[in-house]
Structures are given as C-alpha cells and as structure tokens.
C-alpha cells in the first residue's frame, strides 16, 4: 500500500504524558516496521529512555507529535522540550529528540513517501505552536529528512542555523559470503584477519556462543556489563555503565529486544572462557553494533579476540541475510581493518528569529563548554579526548 493521497489533510496530535506514550506502542511498532529506521527509533528504545533518563528530569517535558492522514499513522516526531537557565541569567527553551546521549541515531519516524508533507507540517507546528528558542538535534543520520526537508521549511519561516558533522559512523557492506566479504577488505587488513584467525584457532579451542531467542538474556547481560567495565577500567573510565540507571535501561532493552528477535549478544569463548563479547541489535536489515567487553584473558590479547569476534559476527549476519554491519559512532582503527567506510552523523541547530535568542544560545554553549572542560579536568584527561582501548582489544 502506497503513501496516502496528498489531498488528505494531516492531523497533528501532541502526546505529553506517560500514559498516552504507552498507548502508542502497537501503532508505533507498526510504523517502525514500515520505515528504514534503526533500533533507536523503536518504541521499546524510546519509551525505555524516557522512563530511565527523561521523566524524572524536571527540565524535560514530552512533546511527541503524532501525525495522521486519513485512518493511517504516517509519522511520529519524538520531541522533548528542555528549559534551562545558563549561569542563572535567562531561560532558554530547546526542542530536541528523545534518546540523546544513549542513542547513536536520532530521527523522525516517517512513512516512506510522506517526508515532504510531514516536514512542512512539523515545521509549521514548531513555528506556531511550540514555545522554544532553539531547535537542537544531535546524531541525526545522513539520510534523515531533518537535513533535507525540515531545516529548509524552518528556514523559510525565518529560522537561522546550520548543520555540522558531529561524528562518523563507519559501516561495512556484507557480501554474499564471508570469503567474499573478507576479500573486499584492503589487502593488508584481509591478511591480518586471516592470520589472527589461524593463530587463535591453533592456540585455543574457539567457540562462539550467542544468546538465542527464547533464552533469558539477564545472566548474559550481567556478564557482558562486567566485561565491558573491565575493558574500560584499564584506561581509568567507567564506560557506558556509570550507575544503576544505565544498567536498568539496558536490562529492559535486552529483555524487550530479545522478545522481538533483535538482540545480538555474542561471546567469543577460548578454552571455554569468555574472551570478548559484542552487544548489538539487528533491525531492518542492519546489524548495529553498540558496545563490547573483554575478558580477563591476557594470553589471548595478542591475537586480537575483539577484532575476530567482529569477523565471526559478520559471518553469522551474512548467513542471516543481513547486508550492513554498522559500527555506529566512533572512528576506532579496528573498524576500518574490517572494511568499514565512514558515514556521517550530523548536528542541527536552528535559532528562532527573535531578540536575545542568539545571546541565549551563546550562553548555553558557553555553559556546556565550561562543564565539559571542568569534567575533563576532574578526570585529569584532556577535553574531548576520551580514552580508547588498544586496537588489539577493540570490538
């Protein structure tokens, strides 16, 4: 069934409470299945993020736009409104997207073919019905209609701003077989992966264990979190699980993604001992690698078990018909050794054409920069230089 007729008017409804958010579940899931969207745009991810990171933040309020045409849901814009007062001087109201910080891609959910209509309606809603000074979106994927449609429509009403590359998200195209995919890598990288694989199998009993659908993911997730923390502890960082809140969020995600058949939690076992683990999501024809961990297995480190686990995971995805292995944010060297090519993520900043808005944004940016530098100083490491594990441990 194609997109609705452009002659039908689009109705916009605002969801601002948790109960109405919950009521969207089945329709949101159906729309997500029809869109080329990531796991981060799923109802499960967005609702869990709001539950664990959003609804207890007094500065944030929900402002989800539900767009319908005829009897069909054609788009969801999962917005939040944030009110801050940088340095206590003057308030600034910012429109953002649910999921900031934990999500590698933030985007609108739009039925294919409806992008132009939907973005015109959303821009009009923001202009006339949203009390905000700034539209600020981060981690917007390269193919998002935010970049090609929404910004254009906001600019037509006088908003000013820019889009900038925020980060690269390397991806590897998987071919028909693992040997074909391996052969597509640069010669030196192909030879290194093959060499490491031979050496590892010569020195250890190698097995890949994966949490299968129907299994309880909780014990494996707990082991993964322990291994992830061990990896980052080597460089003095807490990694992605600094507190119980982050653990609870991923416990919910693992359980719900397991029910949907989206969870990929894969361990590399050497002599029956876990040496590396990958935590990833498989949705809409793409494997999205999210986090990793390493075991306490120093004698295997020289064989780069993390890199090899990615190779084994790629081979498994090829067998399941998955054509894209998305490493998500970050330009760690090992990703390019596994055939990845950069695809940018973007930041979008649009300012309402009103007095003091630019001043407010400047104060907000100054406050953010000051906070980043202070945190870096407290951690005794340079700002914007997060520690990176050695390439031999990456995965």
PEVENSUL-V859927 format. One record per residue. N is the residue number from 1. RES is the residue in one letter. SS is DSSP state (helix for helix, strand for strand, loop for the rest). PHI is phi in whole degrees, 0 to 359 (999 if undefined). OMEGA is omega in whole degrees, -180 to 180 (999 if undefined). Layout:
n=N res=RES ss=SS phi=PHI omega=OMEGA
n=N res=RES ss=SS phi=PHI omega=OMEGA
//
This chain:
n=1 res=X ss=loop phi=999 omega=-177
n=2 res=X ss=loop phi=278 omega=179
n=3 res=X ss=loop phi=294 omega=180
n=4 res=X ss=loop phi=297 omega=179
n=5 res=X ss=loop phi=294 omega=178
n=6 res=X ss=loop phi=295 omega=180
n=7 res=X ss=loop phi=283 omega=179
n=8 res=X ss=loop phi=284 omega=179
n=9 res=X ss=loop phi=286 omega=179
n=10 res=X ss=strand phi=263 omega=177
n=11 res=X ss=strand phi=263 omega=-180
n=12 res=X ss=strand phi=242 omega=177
n=13 res=X ss=strand phi=237 omega=-180
n=14 res=X ss=strand phi=259 omega=174
n=15 res=X ss=strand phi=256 omega=-175
n=16 res=X ss=loop phi=234 omega=-179
n=17 res=X ss=loop phi=228 omega=-175
n=18 res=X ss=helix phi=296 omega=-178
n=19 res=X ss=helix phi=295 omega=178
n=20 res=X ss=helix phi=291 omega=174
n=21 res=X ss=helix phi=300 omega=-180
n=22 res=X ss=helix phi=301 omega=-177
n=23 res=X ss=helix phi=293 omega=-180
n=24 res=X ss=loop phi=278 omega=-165
n=25 res=X ss=helix phi=309 omega=-173
n=26 res=X ss=helix phi=292 omega=-179
n=27 res=X ss=helix phi=289 omega=177
n=28 res=X ss=helix phi=298 omega=-180
n=29 res=X ss=helix phi=299 omega=179
n=30 res=X ss=helix phi=295 omega=178
n=31 res=X ss=helix phi=295 omega=180
n=32 res=X ss=helix phi=300 omega=180
n=33 res=X ss=helix phi=294 omega=-178
n=34 res=X ss=helix phi=270 omega=-174
n=35 res=X ss=loop phi=250 omega=174
n=36 res=X ss=loop phi=281 omega=-172
n=37 res=X ss=loop phi=255 omega=179
n=38 res=X ss=loop phi=273 omega=175
n=39 res=X ss=helix phi=298 omega=-176
n=40 res=X ss=helix phi=287 omega=176
n=41 res=X ss=helix phi=262 omega=179
n=42 res=X ss=loop phi=289 omega=176
n=43 res=X ss=helix phi=301 omega=-177
n=44 res=X ss=helix phi=303 omega=-177
n=45 res=X ss=helix phi=291 omega=-175
n=46 res=X ss=helix phi=294 omega=-180
n=47 res=X ss=helix phi=292 omega=179
n=48 res=X ss=helix phi=295 omega=179
n=49 res=X ss=helix phi=299 omega=-179
n=50 res=X ss=helix phi=296 omega=-179
n=51 res=X ss=helix phi=297 omega=-172
n=52 res=X ss=helix phi=266 omega=-174
n=53 res=X ss=helix phi=238 omega=-172
n=54 res=X ss=helix phi=253 omega=-166
n=55 res=X ss=loop phi=289 omega=177
n=56 res=X ss=loop phi=261 omega=177
n=57 res=X ss=loop phi=269 omega=-173
n=58 res=X ss=loop phi=293 omega=179
n=59 res=X ss=loop phi=276 omega=-174
n=60 res=X ss=strand phi=253 omega=169
n=61 res=X ss=strand phi=226 omega=177
n=62 res=X ss=strand phi=286 omega=172
n=63 res=X ss=strand phi=210 omega=-179
n=64 res=X ss=strand phi=279 omega=176
n=65 res=X ss=strand phi=265 omega=176
n=66 res=X ss=strand phi=249 omega=-176
n=67 res=X ss=strand phi=249 omega=-178
n=68 res=X ss=strand phi=235 omega=177
n=69 res=X ss=strand phi=225 omega=-171
n=70 res=X ss=loop phi=65 omega=179
n=71 res=X ss=loop phi=264 omega=-171
n=72 res=X ss=strand phi=252 omega=169
n=73 res=X ss=strand phi=282 omega=-177
n=74 res=X ss=strand phi=248 omega=-179
n=75 res=X ss=strand phi=196 omega=170
n=76 res=X ss=strand phi=227 omega=175
n=77 res=X ss=strand phi=249 omega=-172
n=78 res=X ss=strand phi=276 omega=-174
n=79 res=X ss=strand phi=272 omega=165
n=80 res=X ss=strand phi=232 omega=172
n=81 res=X ss=strand phi=246 omega=-179
n=82 res=X ss=strand phi=238 omega=177
n=83 res=X ss=strand phi=244 omega=179
n=84 res=X ss=strand phi=232 omega=178
n=85 res=X ss=loop phi=225 omega=-177
n=86 res=X ss=helix phi=304 omega=-180
n=87 res=X ss=helix phi=58 omega=179
n=88 res=X ss=helix phi=70 omega=-172
n=89 res=X ss=loop phi=269 omega=-179
n=90 res=X ss=loop phi=213 omega=-176
n=91 res=X ss=loop phi=287 omega=173
n=92 res=X ss=strand phi=229 omega=-177
n=93 res=X ss=strand phi=248 omega=-172
n=94 res=X ss=strand phi=238 omega=174
n=95 res=X ss=strand phi=263 omega=-180
n=96 res=X ss=strand phi=229 omega=-179
n=97 res=X ss=strand phi=242 omega=177
n=98 res=X ss=loop phi=299 omega=173
n=99 res=X ss=loop phi=110 omega=-175
n=100 res=X ss=loop phi=303 omega=177
n=101 res=X ss=loop phi=100 omega=-177
n=102 res=X ss=loop phi=269 omega=-171
n=103 res=X ss=loop phi=254 omega=179
n=104 res=X ss=loop phi=274 omega=176
n=105 res=X ss=loop phi=230 omega=174
n=106 res=X ss=loop phi=238 omega=-170
n=107 res=X ss=loop phi=200 omega=169
n=108 res=X ss=loop phi=280 omega=177
n=109 res=X ss=strand phi=247 omega=-172
n=110 res=X ss=strand phi=230 omega=176
n=111 res=X ss=loop phi=301 omega=-179
n=112 res=X ss=loop phi=306 omega=-178
n=113 res=X ss=loop phi=98 omega=-178
n=114 res=X ss=loop phi=253 omega=-171
n=115 res=X ss=helix phi=302 omega=-176
n=116 res=X ss=helix phi=296 omega=179
n=117 res=X ss=helix phi=300 omega=-176
n=118 res=X ss=helix phi=298 omega=-177
n=119 res=X ss=helix phi=293 omega=174
n=120 res=X ss=helix phi=296 omega=-179
n=121 res=X ss=helix phi=292 omega=180
n=122 res=X ss=helix phi=296 omega=179
n=123 res=X ss=helix phi=299 omega=179
n=124 res=X ss=helix phi=295 omega=178
n=125 res=X ss=helix phi=297 omega=179
n=126 res=X ss=helix phi=299 omega=-178
n=127 res=X ss=helix phi=296 omega=-170
n=128 res=X ss=helix phi=258 omega=-168
n=129 res=X ss=helix phi=234 omega=-180
n=130 res=X ss=loop phi=248 omega=177
n=131 res=X ss=loop phi=274 omega=179
n=132 res=X ss=loop phi=212 omega=178
n=133 res=X ss=loop phi=266 omega=-169
n=134 res=X ss=strand phi=223 omega=167
n=135 res=X ss=strand phi=256 omega=-176
n=136 res=X ss=strand phi=228 omega=178
n=137 res=X ss=strand phi=243 omega=176
n=138 res=X ss=strand phi=238 omega=178
n=139 res=X ss=strand phi=57 omega=177
n=140 res=X ss=strand phi=277 omega=-178
n=141 res=X ss=strand phi=294 omega=-171
n=142 res=X ss=loop phi=297 omega=-178
n=143 res=X ss=loop phi=259 omega=-175
n=144 res=X ss=loop phi=284 omega=173
n=145 res=X ss=helix phi=293 omega=173
n=146 res=X ss=helix phi=303 omega=-176
n=147 res=X ss=helix phi=285 omega=-172
n=148 res=X ss=helix phi=261 omega=-174
n=149 res=X ss=helix phi=237 omega=-173
n=150 res=X ss=helix phi=295 omega=179
n=151 res=X ss=helix phi=300 omega=-180
n=152 res=X ss=helix phi=297 omega=-179
n=153 res=X ss=helix phi=290 omega=175
n=154 res=X ss=helix phi=294 omega=179
n=155 res=X ss=helix phi=299 omega=-180
n=156 res=X ss=helix phi=294 omega=178
n=157 res=X ss=loop phi=259 omega=174
n=158 res=X ss=loop phi=105 omega=178
n=159 res=X ss=loop phi=294 omega=180
n=160 res=X ss=strand phi=236 omega=179
n=161 res=X ss=strand phi=175 omega=-176
n=162 res=X ss=strand phi=203 omega=171
n=163 res=X ss=strand phi=239 omega=-179
n=164 res=X ss=strand phi=225 omega=176
n=165 res=X ss=strand phi=292 omega=180
n=166 res=X ss=strand phi=269 omega=-177
n=167 res=X ss=strand phi=196 omega=175
n=168 res=X ss=strand phi=261 omega=177
n=169 res=X ss=strand phi=238 omega=-176
n=170 res=X ss=strand phi=297 omega=179
n=171 res=X ss=strand phi=225 omega=174
n=172 res=X ss=strand phi=248 omega=175
n=173 res=X ss=strand phi=278 omega=180
n=174 res=X ss=loop phi=268 omega=-179
n=175 res=X ss=loop phi=267 omega=-172
n=176 res=X ss=loop phi=295 omega=179
n=177 res=X ss=loop phi=222 omega=177
n=178 res=X ss=helix phi=295 omega=177
n=179 res=X ss=helix phi=302 omega=177
n=180 res=X ss=helix phi=295 omega=180
n=181 res=X ss=helix phi=295 omega=179
n=182 res=X ss=helix phi=299 omega=-180
n=183 res=X ss=helix phi=294 omega=180
n=184 res=X ss=loop phi=280 omega=179
n=185 res=X ss=loop phi=287 omega=173
n=186 res=X ss=loop phi=304 omega=-171
n=187 res=X ss=helix phi=305 omega=-178
n=188 res=X ss=helix phi=294 omega=180
n=189 res=X ss=helix phi=288 omega=178
n=190 res=X ss=helix phi=300 omega=-179
n=191 res=X ss=helix phi=295 omega=-179
n=192 res=X ss=helix phi=293 omega=179
n=193 res=X ss=helix phi=299 omega=180
n=194 res=X ss=helix phi=296 omega=180
n=195 res=X ss=helix phi=295 omega=-179
n=196 res=X ss=helix phi=298 omega=179
n=197 res=X ss=helix phi=297 omega=179
n=198 res=X ss=helix phi=298 omega=-177
n=199 res=X ss=helix phi=294 omega=-179
n=200 res=X ss=helix phi=297 omega=-178
n=201 res=X ss=helix phi=290 omega=178
n=202 res=X ss=helix phi=286 omega=-174
n=203 res=X ss=helix phi=257 omega=-176
n=204 res=X ss=loop phi=219 omega=166
n=205 res=X ss=loop phi=280 omega=-173
n=206 res=X ss=strand phi=255 omega=177
n=207 res=X ss=strand phi=216 omega=174
n=208 res=X ss=strand phi=252 omega=179
n=209 res=X ss=strand phi=247 omega=-177
n=210 res=X ss=strand phi=231 omega=177
n=211 res=X ss=loop phi=287 omega=-175
n=212 res=X ss=loop phi=271 omega=179
n=213 res=X ss=loop phi=298 omega=-177
n=214 res=X ss=loop phi=99 omega=178
n=215 res=X ss=loop phi=275 omega=175
n=216 res=X ss=loop phi=285 omega=-176
n=217 res=X ss=loop phi=280 omega=-171
n=218 res=X ss=helix phi=300 omega=-179
n=219 res=X ss=helix phi=298 omega=180
n=220 res=X ss=helix phi=293 omega=178
n=221 res=X ss=helix phi=295 omega=178
n=222 res=X ss=helix phi=299 omega=177
n=223 res=X ss=helix phi=294 omega=177
n=224 res=X ss=helix phi=300 omega=-179
n=225 res=X ss=helix phi=300 omega=177
n=226 res=X ss=helix phi=299 omega=-180
n=227 res=X ss=helix phi=291 omega=178
n=228 res=X ss=helix phi=297 omega=179
n=229 res=X ss=helix phi=295 omega=179
n=230 res=X ss=helix phi=297 omega=180
n=231 res=X ss=helix phi=300 omega=-175
n=232 res=X ss=helix phi=281 omega=178
n=233 res=X ss=helix phi=298 omega=179
n=234 res=X ss=loop phi=297 omega=-180
n=235 res=X ss=loop phi=245 omega=172
n=236 res=X ss=loop phi=74 omega=-178
n=237 res=X ss=loop phi=230 omega=-180
n=238 res=X ss=loop phi=269 omega=180
n=239 res=X ss=loop phi=71 omega=-173
n=240 res=X ss=loop phi=272 omega=-177
n=241 res=X ss=loop phi=233 omega=-177
n=242 res=X ss=loop phi=284 omega=-176
n=243 res=X ss=loop phi=207 omega=-178
n=244 res=X ss=helix phi=295 omega=-179
n=245 res=X ss=helix phi=299 omega=179
n=246 res=X ss=helix phi=295 omega=177
n=247 res=X ss=helix phi=299 omega=-178
n=248 res=X ss=helix phi=297 omega=178
n=249 res=X ss=helix phi=300 omega=-177
n=250 res=X ss=helix phi=284 omega=172
n=251 res=X ss=helix phi=298 omega=178
n=252 res=X ss=helix phi=293 omega=-180
n=253 res=X ss=helix phi=298 omega=-178
n=254 res=X ss=helix phi=300 omega=-179
n=255 res=X ss=helix phi=295 omega=-176
n=256 res=X ss=helix phi=284 omega=177
n=257 res=X ss=helix phi=292 omega=175
n=258 res=X ss=helix phi=298 omega=178
n=259 res=X ss=helix phi=296 omega=-180
n=260 res=X ss=helix phi=274 omega=-176
n=261 res=X ss=loop phi=79 omega=-177
n=262 res=X ss=loop phi=261 omega=-174
n=263 res=X ss=strand phi=283 omega=172
n=264 res=X ss=strand phi=237 omega=179
n=265 res=X ss=strand phi=237 omega=-167
n=266 res=X ss=strand phi=234 omega=-179
n=267 res=X ss=strand phi=248 omega=170
n=268 res=X ss=strand phi=264 omega=-178
n=269 res=X ss=strand phi=258 omega=176
n=270 res=X ss=strand phi=241 omega=-175
n=271 res=X ss=loop phi=52 omega=177
n=272 res=X ss=loop phi=67 omega=179
n=273 res=X ss=strand phi=236 omega=-177
n=274 res=X ss=strand phi=290 omega=179
n=275 res=X ss=strand phi=254 omega=-180
n=276 res=X ss=strand phi=203 omega=179
n=277 res=X ss=strand phi=214 omega=174
n=278 res=X ss=strand phi=242 omega=177
n=279 res=X ss=strand phi=243 omega=-172
n=280 res=X ss=strand phi=214 omega=-179
n=281 res=X ss=strand phi=230 omega=-180
n=282 res=X ss=strand phi=243 omega=179
n=283 res=X ss=strand phi=220 omega=172
n=284 res=X ss=loop phi=48 omega=174
n=285 res=X ss=loop phi=73 omega=-179
n=286 res=X ss=strand phi=215 omega=172
n=287 res=X ss=strand phi=267 omega=179
n=288 res=X ss=strand phi=253 omega=-180
n=289 res=X ss=strand phi=282 omega=-172
n=290 res=X ss=strand phi=256 omega=-177
n=291 res=X ss=strand phi=212 omega=179
n=292 res=X ss=strand phi=219 omega=174
n=293 res=X ss=strand phi=207 omega=179
n=294 res=X ss=strand phi=232 omega=179
n=295 res=X ss=loop phi=270 omega=178
n=296 res=X ss=loop phi=274 omega=-171
n=297 res=X ss=loop phi=219 omega=-173
n=298 res=X ss=helix phi=299 omega=-177
n=299 res=X ss=helix phi=291 omega=179
n=300 res=X ss=helix phi=261 omega=-171
n=301 res=X ss=helix phi=300 omega=-178
n=302 res=X ss=helix phi=294 omega=179
n=303 res=X ss=helix phi=263 omega=176
n=304 res=X ss=loop phi=51 omega=-178
n=305 res=X ss=helix phi=299 omega=178
n=306 res=X ss=helix phi=296 omega=178
n=307 res=X ss=helix phi=297 omega=-179
n=308 res=X ss=helix phi=293 omega=177
n=309 res=X ss=helix phi=297 omega=175
n=310 res=X ss=helix phi=298 omega=179
n=311 res=X ss=helix phi=298 omega=179
n=312 res=X ss=helix phi=293 omega=178
n=313 res=X ss=helix phi=293 omega=176
n=314 res=X ss=helix phi=300 omega=180
n=315 res=X ss=helix phi=300 omega=179
n=316 res=X ss=helix phi=294 omega=-180
n=317 res=X ss=helix phi=294 omega=178
n=318 res=X ss=helix phi=299 omega=179
n=319 res=X ss=helix phi=296 omega=-180
n=320 res=X ss=loop phi=266 omega=176
n=321 res=X ss=loop phi=79 omega=180
n=322 res=X ss=loop phi=270 omega=-174
n=323 res=X ss=loop phi=267 omega=-175
n=324 res=X ss=strand phi=228 omega=175
n=325 res=X ss=strand phi=248 omega=-173
n=326 res=X ss=strand phi=262 omega=-179
n=327 res=X ss=strand phi=278 omega=-180
n=328 res=X ss=strand phi=61 omega=-168
n=329 res=X ss=strand phi=292 omega=174
n=330 res=X ss=strand phi=117 omega=-175
n=331 res=X ss=loop phi=247 omega=178
n=332 res=X ss=loop phi=299 omega=-172
n=333 res=X ss=helix phi=300 omega=-174
n=334 res=X ss=helix phi=298 omega=-178
n=335 res=X ss=helix phi=296 omega=-179
n=336 res=X ss=helix phi=283 omega=174
n=337 res=X ss=helix phi=292 omega=179
n=338 res=X ss=loop phi=253 omega=170
n=339 res=X ss=loop phi=82 omega=-175
n=340 res=X ss=loop phi=283 omega=174
n=341 res=X ss=strand phi=238 omega=-176
n=342 res=X ss=loop phi=291 omega=169
n=343 res=X ss=loop phi=228 omega=-172
n=344 res=X ss=strand phi=281 omega=163
n=345 res=X ss=strand phi=258 omega=-173
n=346 res=X ss=strand phi=239 omega=167
n=347 res=X ss=strand phi=249 omega=179
n=348 res=X ss=strand phi=238 omega=177
n=349 res=X ss=strand phi=227 omega=178
n=350 res=X ss=strand phi=234 omega=-178
n=351 res=X ss=strand phi=248 omega=178
n=352 res=X ss=loop phi=293 omega=-179
n=353 res=X ss=loop phi=283 omega=-179
n=354 res=X ss=loop phi=214 omega=-179
n=355 res=X ss=loop phi=299 omega=175
n=356 res=X ss=loop phi=74 omega=-178
n=357 res=X ss=helix phi=297 omega=-180
n=358 res=X ss=helix phi=297 omega=177
n=359 res=X ss=helix phi=296 omega=179
n=360 res=X ss=helix phi=299 omega=-180
n=361 res=X ss=helix phi=297 omega=179
n=362 res=X ss=helix phi=297 omega=178
n=363 res=X ss=helix phi=295 omega=179
n=364 res=X ss=helix phi=298 omega=-180
n=365 res=X ss=helix phi=297 omega=179
n=366 res=X ss=helix phi=299 omega=179
n=367 res=X ss=helix phi=296 omega=179
n=368 res=X ss=helix phi=296 omega=180
n=369 res=X ss=helix phi=297 omega=180
n=370 res=X ss=helix phi=297 omega=179
n=371 res=X ss=helix phi=296 omega=179
n=372 res=X ss=helix phi=297 omega=-179
n=373 res=X ss=helix phi=294 omega=179
n=374 res=X ss=helix phi=294 omega=178
n=375 res=X ss=helix phi=299 omega=180
n=376 res=X ss=helix phi=295 omega=180
n=377 res=X ss=helix phi=294 omega=179
n=378 res=X ss=helix phi=296 omega=179
n=379 res=X ss=loop phi=274 omega=179
n=380 res=X ss=loop phi=58 omega=175
n=381 res=X ss=loop phi=213 omega=-176
n=382 res=X ss=loop phi=297 omega=176
n=383 res=X ss=loop phi=300 omega=176
n=384 res=X ss=loop phi=63 omega=177
n=385 res=X ss=loop phi=233 omega=180
n=386 res=X ss=loop phi=296 omega=-179
n=387 res=X ss=loop phi=297 omega=180
n=388 res=X ss=loop phi=239 omega=178
n=389 res=X ss=loop phi=298 omega=177
n=390 res=X ss=loop phi=304 omega=-178
n=391 res=X ss=helix phi=301 omega=-179
n=392 res=X ss=helix phi=291 omega=179
n=393 res=X ss=helix phi=257 omega=-172
n=394 res=X ss=loop phi=294 omega=172
n=395 res=X ss=loop phi=162 omega=999
//
